[in-house]
């Protein structure tokens, strides 16, 4: 298994999965990661042995330092007694002990780095409610709303509708940049902006603070939220400056709190942000990439919550319900799925996906993932708070959700609302668009 090297500007005093859990119950970690189809036996064995080596070397180092302290005291006495020759002989022994001390410290630091680099490769432990399964077909449907029946007449898919009404130009985007970079025109650009404004204003009205984040992040930020090393091949990398184009606003917004100590009274911290998102989507092909179904650049409004560990699953439920409310207001049929172990992300402990039904394509399209990462990201970020009851430092929990990703929402709106006179704009968007029909 290849070992990932930590970012050069990251300190070595954090771990992805806390070493204490691996030390106390390695089999539990192995068994839980099997749900994600991750074989952790070898890497856990290596980490456990390195941890033993560290503790043994630290014990030897402590003994070494104690001996140095004792010898220093004895040398002082010998000099006072006028036994300089004997004292100088003991000073030589201290010099030898100091050299051994350096070697032991180097071994401890090297083993700690080896542990850290292996922990980079280990995904978050899945929540106990995550169903077993290997693919998206094994995800559990937990809720369905709206009419998901198909049209009774020949409806056009959105890639034909946008050409008919001249509102999105895929060929022009391909000319300017390449496939997966559409150009929005006229009413297409205005309804895109309307969706962004609607999603942002809804989030603000629900207590989220709007953030306008950078679209590029450094390596430490991508590491902190778990895009590295898991999604390295899916991100656009600006090699000269060593920056990454963000795959989601989650990355910069969550990294606001990297290396931060919070108070309990700070919870919950609720932020939202619009951004363009950039994903290479390597290996994508077939019907999934037609039109707006899968893009290299797309718009999304993200919600991010930093929460007390005791309340994070209650907050996850609230975030899921909030994302559902947006689809209800847009009048789109949708369903909610609990992701199985084979489909859940590297960083997530529990994820719910929201999918809208496209009546023209006759298929479900994912428009949101709402996830609880528990302390996994916080551990990487060194995002902590002081527990008022114990006075000890604890890791916060981080959560995020799409609220919502625009391309497939727009695809479903265009397809589901088409009529022989044009495409009806949902009522909640009309104050932003200034028109109620695309014709």
C-alpha positions as CSV (number, residue, x, y, z in Angstrom):
1,X,0.0,0.0,0.0
2,X,1.5,3.4,-1.0
3,X,2.2,5.8,1.8
4,X,1.1,9.4,1.4
5,X,3.5,12.1,2.6
6,X,1.9,14.8,4.8
7,X,1.9,18.4,3.5
8,X,5.2,20.1,4.2
9,X,3.5,22.8,6.3
10,X,1.5,20.5,8.5
11,X,2.5,19.7,12.0
12,X,2.8,16.0,13.0
13,X,0.8,16.2,16.2
14,X,-2.7,15.3,14.8
15,X,-4.1,12.0,13.6
16,X,-7.0,11.1,11.3
17,X,-8.3,8.3,13.5
18,X,-7.1,9.0,17.0
19,X,-4.3,6.6,17.9
20,X,-6.0,6.0,21.3
21,X,-8.9,4.2,19.6
22,X,-6.6,2.0,17.5
23,X,-4.5,1.3,20.6
24,X,-7.5,0.3,22.8
25,X,-9.7,-1.5,20.2
26,X,-7.9,-2.2,16.9
27,X,-10.4,-4.9,15.9
28,X,-13.3,-2.5,16.3
29,X,-11.6,-0.1,13.8
30,X,-11.0,-3.0,11.4
31,X,-14.6,-4.3,11.6
32,X,-16.1,-0.8,11.1
33,X,-14.0,-0.1,8.1
34,X,-15.0,-3.3,6.5
35,X,-18.4,-1.7,6.1
36,X,-16.7,0.8,3.7
37,X,-14.9,-2.2,2.0
38,X,-11.6,-1.0,3.3
39,X,-9.2,-3.7,4.5
40,X,-7.4,-2.1,7.5
41,X,-5.7,-5.2,9.0
42,X,-2.2,-4.6,7.6
43,X,-2.2,-0.9,8.2
44,X,-3.5,-1.3,11.7
45,X,-0.8,-3.9,12.5
46,X,1.8,-1.5,11.2
47,X,0.5,1.4,13.2
48,X,0.2,-0.7,16.3
49,X,3.8,-1.9,16.0
50,X,5.0,1.7,15.3
51,X,3.1,2.8,18.4
52,X,4.7,0.1,20.5
53,X,8.1,1.2,19.2
54,X,7.4,4.8,20.1
55,X,6.4,4.0,23.6
56,X,9.4,1.7,24.1
57,X,11.8,4.4,22.8
58,X,10.1,7.0,25.0
59,X,10.6,4.8,28.0
60,X,14.3,4.4,27.1
61,X,14.5,8.1,26.5
62,X,13.0,8.9,29.9
63,X,15.5,6.5,31.6
64,X,18.2,8.2,29.7
65,X,17.2,11.7,30.8
66,X,16.9,10.5,34.4
67,X,20.4,9.1,34.3
68,X,21.7,12.4,32.8
69,X,20.0,14.3,35.6
70,X,21.5,12.0,38.3
71,X,25.0,12.2,36.8
72,X,24.8,16.0,36.6
73,X,24.0,16.1,40.3
74,X,26.8,13.7,41.1
75,X,29.3,15.7,38.9
76,X,28.4,18.8,40.9
77,X,29.1,17.1,44.2
78,X,32.5,15.7,42.8
79,X,33.6,19.2,41.7
80,X,32.7,20.5,45.2
81,X,34.8,17.7,46.7
82,X,37.7,18.6,44.5
83,X,37.5,15.4,42.5
84,X,37.7,17.1,39.1
85,X,39.3,14.2,37.2
86,X,36.5,11.8,38.3
87,X,33.9,14.5,37.5
88,X,35.3,15.1,34.0
89,X,35.2,11.3,33.3
90,X,31.5,11.3,34.2
91,X,30.9,14.3,31.9
92,X,32.1,12.2,29.0
93,X,29.5,9.6,29.9
94,X,26.8,12.4,29.8
95,X,28.0,13.4,26.3
96,X,27.5,9.8,25.2
97,X,24.0,9.7,26.8
98,X,23.1,13.0,25.0
99,X,24.1,11.4,21.7
100,X,21.9,8.4,22.5
101,X,19.1,10.9,23.4
102,X,19.3,12.5,20.0
103,X,19.1,9.1,18.3
104,X,16.0,8.1,20.4
105,X,14.3,11.4,19.7
106,X,14.9,10.9,15.9
107,X,13.4,7.4,16.1
108,X,10.3,8.6,18.0
109,X,9.8,11.5,15.4
110,X,10.3,9.2,12.5
111,X,7.9,6.6,13.8
112,X,5.3,9.3,14.6
113,X,5.6,10.5,10.9
114,X,5.2,6.9,9.7
115,X,2.0,6.5,11.8
116,X,0.7,9.8,10.5
117,X,1.4,9.0,6.9
118,X,-0.5,5.7,7.3
119,X,-3.4,7.3,9.0
120,X,-3.7,9.6,5.9
121,X,-4.9,6.5,4.0
122,X,-7.6,5.4,6.5
123,X,-11.2,6.6,5.9
124,X,-13.5,7.8,8.6
125,X,-15.4,5.1,10.5
126,X,-19.0,4.8,9.3
127,X,-21.9,5.4,11.7
128,X,-23.6,2.3,13.0
129,X,-26.7,3.1,10.9
130,X,-24.8,3.0,7.6
131,X,-26.2,0.0,5.7
132,X,-23.9,-2.6,4.2
133,X,-23.6,-2.6,0.4
134,X,-21.2,-2.2,-2.4
135,X,-22.8,0.3,-4.9
136,X,-25.3,3.0,-5.2
137,X,-27.9,0.3,-5.9
138,X,-27.6,-0.7,-2.3
139,X,-28.4,2.7,-0.8
140,X,-31.5,2.8,1.5
141,X,-34.4,5.0,0.4
142,X,-35.7,6.7,3.5
143,X,-38.2,9.3,2.1
144,X,-39.9,10.1,-1.2
145,X,-42.0,13.2,-2.0
146,X,-43.9,14.4,-5.1
147,X,-45.0,12.8,-8.4
148,X,-42.3,10.7,-9.9
149,X,-44.4,9.4,-12.8
150,X,-43.2,10.0,-16.4
151,X,-44.8,12.3,-18.9
152,X,-47.6,10.9,-21.0
153,X,-46.2,12.7,-24.1
154,X,-42.8,12.9,-25.7
155,X,-40.9,15.3,-23.5
156,X,-37.6,16.7,-24.5
157,X,-34.5,16.2,-22.3
158,X,-32.9,19.4,-21.0
159,X,-30.0,19.3,-23.5
160,X,-32.5,19.7,-26.3
161,X,-34.6,22.2,-24.4
162,X,-31.7,24.6,-23.8
163,X,-30.9,24.5,-27.5
164,X,-34.5,25.1,-28.5
165,X,-34.8,28.2,-26.2
166,X,-31.1,29.2,-26.7
167,X,-30.4,29.5,-23.0
168,X,-27.3,27.2,-22.5
169,X,-24.6,26.6,-25.1
170,X,-22.6,23.4,-24.6
171,X,-20.8,23.7,-28.0
172,X,-19.7,27.3,-27.2
173,X,-18.3,26.2,-23.8
174,X,-16.4,23.4,-25.5
175,X,-14.9,25.9,-28.0
176,X,-13.9,28.3,-25.2
177,X,-12.6,25.7,-22.7
178,X,-13.7,22.1,-23.3
179,X,-16.4,19.6,-22.6
180,X,-18.2,20.1,-19.2
181,X,-17.9,23.9,-19.2
182,X,-21.3,25.2,-20.5
183,X,-22.1,28.8,-21.3
184,X,-25.3,30.2,-19.8
185,X,-27.1,32.8,-22.0
186,X,-30.0,35.2,-21.5
187,X,-32.8,33.6,-19.5
188,X,-30.5,30.7,-18.8
189,X,-28.0,32.9,-17.0
190,X,-30.8,34.7,-15.2
191,X,-32.4,31.6,-13.9
192,X,-29.0,30.3,-12.8
193,X,-28.5,33.5,-10.8
194,X,-32.0,33.3,-9.5
195,X,-31.3,29.8,-8.1
196,X,-28.1,31.0,-6.4
197,X,-30.0,34.0,-4.9
198,X,-32.9,31.8,-3.7
199,X,-30.6,29.3,-2.1
200,X,-28.5,31.9,-0.4
201,X,-31.4,33.9,0.9
202,X,-33.2,30.8,2.2
203,X,-30.0,29.8,4.1
204,X,-29.6,33.3,5.6
205,X,-33.2,33.2,6.7
206,X,-32.4,29.9,8.5
207,X,-29.6,31.4,10.5
208,X,-26.6,30.7,8.3
209,X,-23.9,33.4,7.8
210,X,-22.9,34.0,4.2
211,X,-19.3,33.5,3.3
212,X,-17.7,34.3,0.0
213,X,-14.7,32.0,-0.1
214,X,-11.6,31.8,-2.4
215,X,-11.9,29.4,-5.3
216,X,-8.4,28.0,-4.8
217,X,-7.0,26.4,-1.6
218,X,-3.5,25.3,-0.5
219,X,-2.5,21.8,0.2
220,X,-3.0,22.0,3.9
221,X,-6.7,23.1,3.4
222,X,-7.3,20.2,1.0
223,X,-5.7,17.9,3.5
224,X,-7.8,19.3,6.4
225,X,-11.2,18.4,4.9
226,X,-10.0,15.1,3.5
227,X,-9.8,15.8,-0.3
228,X,-6.1,14.8,0.0
229,X,-5.1,12.1,-0.5
230,X,-8.5,10.5,-1.4
231,X,-9.6,12.8,-4.2
232,X,-6.2,14.0,-5.5
233,X,-6.9,12.8,-9.0
234,X,-10.3,14.5,-9.2
235,X,-9.1,18.1,-8.4
236,X,-7.5,20.6,-10.7
237,X,-4.0,21.3,-9.5
238,X,-2.2,24.6,-10.2
239,X,1.3,23.1,-9.9
240,X,3.4,26.3,-10.1
241,X,1.7,27.8,-7.0
242,X,0.6,24.4,-5.5
243,X,-3.0,25.5,-5.2
244,X,-6.1,23.4,-5.9
245,X,-9.3,24.6,-7.5
246,X,-12.0,23.8,-5.0
247,X,-14.4,20.9,-5.6
248,X,-16.9,22.5,-3.2
249,X,-17.1,25.5,-1.0
250,X,-17.0,23.1,2.0
251,X,-13.2,23.1,1.7
252,X,-12.4,26.8,2.2
253,X,-15.3,27.4,4.6
254,X,-14.5,24.6,6.9
255,X,-10.8,25.6,6.8
256,X,-11.7,28.9,8.3
257,X,-11.6,27.0,11.6
258,X,-8.3,25.2,11.1
259,X,-6.0,25.5,14.1
260,X,-8.9,27.0,16.2
261,X,-10.0,26.6,19.8
262,X,-13.7,27.3,20.3
263,X,-15.9,27.8,23.3
264,X,-18.9,25.7,23.9
265,X,-21.0,28.8,23.7
266,X,-19.9,29.2,20.0
267,X,-21.9,26.2,18.9
268,X,-23.5,25.8,16.5
269,X,-21.5,27.7,13.9
270,X,-23.6,27.9,10.8
271,X,-22.1,29.2,7.5
272,X,-23.2,29.1,3.9
273,X,-21.5,30.1,0.7
274,X,-21.9,30.1,-3.0
275,X,-19.0,29.1,-5.2
276,X,-18.2,27.7,-8.6
277,X,-17.0,24.1,-8.1
278,X,-14.3,22.4,-10.2
279,X,-14.0,18.6,-10.7
280,X,-12.1,16.7,-13.3
281,X,-14.6,13.8,-13.2
282,X,-12.0,11.5,-14.6
283,X,-13.5,8.2,-15.9
284,X,-17.1,9.6,-16.3
285,X,-18.8,8.5,-19.5
286,X,-22.2,7.5,-21.0
287,X,-25.6,8.9,-20.3
288,X,-24.5,10.3,-16.9
289,X,-22.5,13.0,-18.6
290,X,-25.2,14.3,-21.1
291,X,-25.9,18.0,-20.8
292,X,-26.0,19.3,-17.2
293,X,-25.8,15.8,-15.6
294,X,-22.1,15.9,-15.0
295,X,-19.9,19.0,-15.4
296,X,-16.3,20.0,-14.8
297,X,-17.4,23.5,-13.6
298,X,-20.7,24.0,-11.8
299,X,-22.4,26.3,-9.3
300,X,-23.4,25.3,-5.8
301,X,-24.5,26.8,-2.5
302,X,-23.0,24.9,0.5
303,X,-24.0,24.9,4.1
304,X,-21.3,24.1,6.7
305,X,-21.9,23.6,10.5
306,X,-19.4,23.2,13.3
307,X,-21.2,21.6,16.1
308,X,-20.8,20.1,19.6
309,X,-20.3,16.3,19.4
310,X,-23.4,15.6,21.6
311,X,-25.7,17.4,19.1
312,X,-24.2,16.7,15.7
313,X,-26.7,14.0,14.7
314,X,-29.6,16.2,15.7
315,X,-28.0,18.9,13.5
316,X,-27.6,16.5,10.6
317,X,-31.3,15.8,10.7
318,X,-32.1,19.5,10.7
319,X,-29.7,20.1,7.7
320,X,-31.3,17.2,5.8
321,X,-34.8,18.6,6.5
322,X,-33.7,22.1,5.4
323,X,-32.3,20.8,2.1
324,X,-35.5,18.9,1.5
325,X,-37.5,22.1,2.1
326,X,-35.8,23.8,-0.9
327,X,-36.9,21.0,-3.2
328,X,-40.4,21.2,-1.9
329,X,-40.5,24.9,-2.5
330,X,-39.2,24.4,-6.1
331,X,-42.0,21.8,-6.6
332,X,-39.6,19.0,-7.6
333,X,-40.3,15.3,-6.9
334,X,-37.4,14.0,-4.8
335,X,-36.2,11.2,-2.6
336,X,-33.7,10.8,0.2
337,X,-31.3,8.0,0.5
338,X,-29.0,6.8,3.3
339,X,-25.7,5.9,1.6
340,X,-24.4,2.4,2.1
341,X,-20.8,1.6,3.1
342,X,-19.7,1.1,-0.5
343,X,-21.0,4.5,-1.7
344,X,-20.3,6.7,1.3
345,X,-17.3,9.1,1.0
346,X,-13.8,8.6,2.5
347,X,-14.4,11.4,5.1
348,X,-18.1,10.9,6.1
349,X,-19.5,8.9,9.0
350,X,-23.1,9.2,7.7
351,X,-24.4,10.7,4.5
352,X,-27.9,11.3,3.1
353,X,-28.2,12.0,-0.6
354,X,-31.2,13.9,-2.1
355,X,-32.2,13.1,-5.6
356,X,-34.7,14.8,-7.9
357,X,-36.7,12.9,-10.5
358,X,-36.2,13.9,-14.1
359,X,-39.4,13.1,-15.9
360,X,-37.9,13.5,-19.4
361,X,-34.8,11.4,-18.7
362,X,-36.9,9.0,-16.5
363,X,-34.1,8.8,-13.9
364,X,-33.1,10.2,-10.5
365,X,-30.5,12.9,-10.3
366,X,-28.4,13.6,-7.2
367,X,-28.6,17.3,-6.2
368,X,-27.4,17.2,-2.6
369,X,-25.3,15.2,-0.1
370,X,-25.7,16.0,3.6
371,X,-23.0,14.5,5.8
372,X,-21.7,14.3,9.3
373,X,-17.9,13.8,9.5
374,X,-18.0,13.6,13.3
375,X,-14.4,14.4,14.5
376,X,-12.6,13.2,11.4
377,X,-12.1,16.5,9.7
378,X,-11.7,18.3,13.1
379,X,-8.8,16.0,14.0
380,X,-7.0,16.9,10.8
381,X,-7.8,20.6,11.2
382,X,-6.9,20.7,14.9
383,X,-10.4,22.2,15.4
384,X,-11.1,21.9,19.2
385,X,-13.1,23.3,22.0
386,X,-12.8,23.4,25.8
387,X,-15.3,21.2,27.5
388,X,-16.8,23.3,30.3
389,X,-17.5,20.3,32.5
390,X,-14.1,18.7,32.4
391,X,-11.9,21.6,31.4
392,X,-10.3,19.3,28.8
393,X,-9.9,19.9,25.1
394,X,-12.2,18.0,22.8
395,X,-12.6,17.8,19.0
396,X,-15.6,19.5,17.5
397,X,-17.8,17.8,14.9
398,X,-18.1,19.1,11.3
399,X,-21.1,18.7,9.0
400,X,-21.8,20.0,5.5
401,X,-24.5,19.8,2.8
402,X,-25.3,20.9,-0.7
403,X,-28.2,23.3,-0.5
404,X,-28.2,22.9,-3.4
405,X,-26.0,22.0,-6.4
406,X,-27.5,23.8,-9.4
407,X,-26.9,21.8,-12.6
408,X,-29.2,18.9,-12.0
409,X,-31.8,21.0,-10.2
410,X,-31.9,23.2,-13.3
411,X,-32.1,20.1,-15.5
412,X,-35.1,18.8,-13.6
413,X,-36.8,22.2,-13.5
414,X,-36.5,22.6,-17.3
415,X,-37.6,19.0,-18.1
416,X,-40.4,18.7,-15.5
417,X,-41.9,22.2,-16.2
418,X,-41.9,22.1,-20.0
419,X,-45.2,22.8,-21.8
420,X,-46.2,23.3,-25.4
421,X,-46.0,27.1,-24.7
422,X,-42.6,27.1,-22.9
423,X,-41.0,26.3,-19.6
424,X,-42.8,27.4,-16.5
425,X,-40.5,29.1,-13.9
426,X,-41.3,28.0,-10.3
427,X,-43.1,30.8,-8.3
428,X,-40.4,31.1,-5.7
429,X,-37.8,32.1,-8.4
430,X,-39.9,34.7,-10.2
431,X,-38.9,37.6,-8.0
432,X,-35.3,36.9,-8.9
433,X,-35.8,36.1,-12.6
434,X,-38.2,38.8,-13.4
435,X,-40.1,36.4,-15.7
436,X,-42.4,33.4,-15.2
437,X,-41.9,31.6,-18.5
438,X,-38.9,30.6,-20.7
439,X,-40.3,30.8,-24.3
